[in-house]
Each structure stands twice: as structure tokens, then as C-alpha cells.
Amino acid sequence: MQSATDVQMNLGWTVQIYNVAEALPNLINPFFMLPLLAVLGLRARDLIGFTFLQFIFYFPVVLLLVWLLGMTFDFVPPVIPAQ
């Protein structure tokens, strides 16, 4: 929360940026595909090349969109209630 305040970014949007940053590495190491690999009888190396290519394509697109959409929200500093 402090870093979002330092760069004057909307706090709700900061959570979305965190979610995107958490989801992108799943394209490099797709643990979500483990059950499907077992069912189809594929090996991980059959899939990694495809998902890595998606990562290479999506990373700059997502980075640009996150930056552009982040500019659409106004910064509202957090209010700490008085005790």
C-alpha cells in the first residue's frame, strides 16, 4: 500500500497489477496443465514451447495495457480513521 501511495497509483488498480504479475509466470511454468498432461499422455516439454511463446507475446501487451489503464484511475490517498 505504501508503494502505491508513493507512485500515486489507485489502490484498487494496484491489486489488479499484482494479479496480472502473478498470472503471467504461469505461462512459462504451467502447473495448471498437470492433470491434462497426465490424461493426454503428453510431456511437459511438448507444452512449454507453446506457453513460452504466448508469454513472449502477451508480456509486452499486458505491460502496456496495465500502464495505460492505470492512468485512467484517479489517485485517492488512503484515509486513516482517527482513533
Secondary structure as UniProt FT lines:
FT   HELIX           2..6
FT   TURN            7..8
FT   HELIX           11..23
FT   HELIX           24..27
FT   HELIX           31..33
FT   HELIX           34..40
FT   HELIX           44..70
FT   TURN            71..72
//
